[in-house]
Amino acid sequence: MGGCSSCFGGSNQKKEEEDRLESQVARTKAAEAAEKRQEEFNKSAAGRAAHAQIAAVAAAKQSANAYKGEPALKWQMG
């Protein structure tokens, strides 16, 4: 009787291990495919334009922060 119950538990653990390994393989393949898509996008005209836009926005933010603490307009009386 004890032998039969251990068989059922063992098969369940084996199935869980197989599922875990399949999931790991699927995640690895998905990561590789995403990396390939990203590389192809970076090589495309749209990818280069997107990177140029991101760089321009970053440069604009950096130059906007250069004058922090000083007012944009200085008022003078008299």
GICORLIN-V355355 format. One line per field, one symbol per residue. ss: DSSP state (2 for helix, 1 for strand, 0 for the rest). phi: phi as a letter, one per 40 degrees, with the letter a starting at -180 (. if undefined). psi: psi as a letter, one per 30 degrees, with the letter a starting at -180 (. if undefined). Layout:
ss = ???
phi = ???
psi = ???
//
This chain:
ss = 022222222222222222222222222222222222222222202222222222222222222220000000000000
phi = .cccccccccccccccccccccccccccccccccccccccccccccccccccccccccccccccccbcgbccbbcbbh
psi = eeeeefeeeeeeeeeeeeeeeeeeeeeeeeeeeeeeeeeeeefleeeeeeeeeeeeeeeeeeeefegkfklekkkkk.
//
